[in-house]
Amino acid sequence: MEPRNPWQALTRPRFPLGVWPWRAAGYLATGALVGAAVCLLFVVLGVFSLLLVGLPLLLLSGPAVGGIERWRLRLADRDPAPDPHRVPTAPGLGAWLRLRAGEQATWRELAYALLLATVLWPLDLLVLGVGVGLPVALFAAPVRYALDGAETKVVKAYLVTSYPEAFAAALLGAVLLVALAYPLAAFAGARAALARALLSPRETGREDGIGEVIASRARLVDAFEAERRRIERDLHDGAQQRLVALTMTLGLARLDAPPGPLAGQLAKAHAEAGQVLTELRELIHGIHPQVLADYGLGAALADAADRSAVPVATDIELPRLPVSVESAGYFAGCEALANIGKHSGATRAAITARHAGGVLRLDVEDDGRGAADPARGSGLTGLADRIAVLDGTLTIMSPPGGPTLLRVEIPCRPLPASSVSSSPRTASSSGRDS
């Protein structure tokens, strides 16, 4: 398993030859730059705060610094640092300010920003100077001696008067560069752990409760999908086969019946049975289409685009995803295409689907009249609830006059190759385009 932070990398025998010494040095170097900038910012805001002008900005600088530091934490810790802030329930700057002022995360970020501006960035600079600056200065001794000619001083203490002395200093610098990489990486790991503890704390009690809710919800989703598949299988293997047999029997009886009222009734019954069989097949396909089970979401969306009443261009590249995610993505695409055909007045539509960064993103766009409103009973509210069960989001951008964009984002991981059959697992095609 690849190391996730400098502390894990320190236990590896090839640590000096890997990327973690460079990542640790980069983390400390950027920390010194950001800390110096924050220190200057606090001085300026502190001066303006005497006039009560910079005080609000000083208090709210914490979330800005926290966002930068969580982003910078990627250099020293590959595990994501989630944003601890909540989303305001009401729009507007006032609601945002009231929410941020009442959150503990805001005050933790302000405390971290003060610590960064006063203590942490000088420590980063000191450790970086000793761990990288000193070995590099020694390593550059031959170059400095060649430029100076007669003699040169290394790190303001060691006088070099000959090339053997210069190369000995360079050798010492190379040895120190490797040896000091270990304490430098250890300090960077401790520095990153402190930043994570203050900027993205793991609230165990709350997280345990949320984790149990998420696990319970995932079990309900899986049970719902299993029941859906069972109903589809029972209809396909039971009712559909009996209807097929009934249709064939009525057809044979119609052929054997003499002309007259009885033949007319048999013909009518045969047509009705055929219609019921067609509707049942459409119902089974709607419950869980076979192409979705066999080939995945990409092929299923391409198939839905081919059957759409509006010409649809597709740009789909997807791996196999968990069953619940594929099902939700498929029905989101089908609902969007149905709404386009019924309500939008569009002449063209497009579906784009990608999986990147651990998120499935599905975009359905049309050139219709726009002004899509979930309150009008178009199925968008229920669709949003279905996606929310998977921690996903449904975004609709539909200004009056169009165009309309429906975006579905669901966090998920691709299925491993061992758990997927040998069926094709990606689809990239163009639908009907006229």
Secondary structure, DSSP 8 states (H G I E B T S, - for coil): ---SSHHHHHTSTTGGGSSHHHHHHHHHHHHHHHHHHHHHHHHHHHHHHTTTSSHHHHHHHHHHHHHHHHHHGGGT--S---------SS-SHHHHHHHHHT-HHHHHHHHHHHHIIIIIHHHHHHHHIIIIIHHHHHHTHHHHHHHHSS-EEETTTEEE-SHHHHHHHHHHHHHHHHHTHHHHHHHHHHHHHHHHHHHS---HHHHHHHHHHHHHHHHHHHHHHHHHHHHHHHIIIIIHHHHHHHHHHHHHHHHHS-TTHHHHHHHHHHHHHHHHHHHHHHHHHHHS-HHHHHH-HHHHHHHHHHT-SS-EEEEEE-----HHHHHHHHHHHHHHHHHIIIII--S-EEEEEEEETTEEEEEEEE-S-----GGGSSSHHHHHHHHHTTT-EEEEE--TT--EEEEEEEE-----GGGS-SS-----------
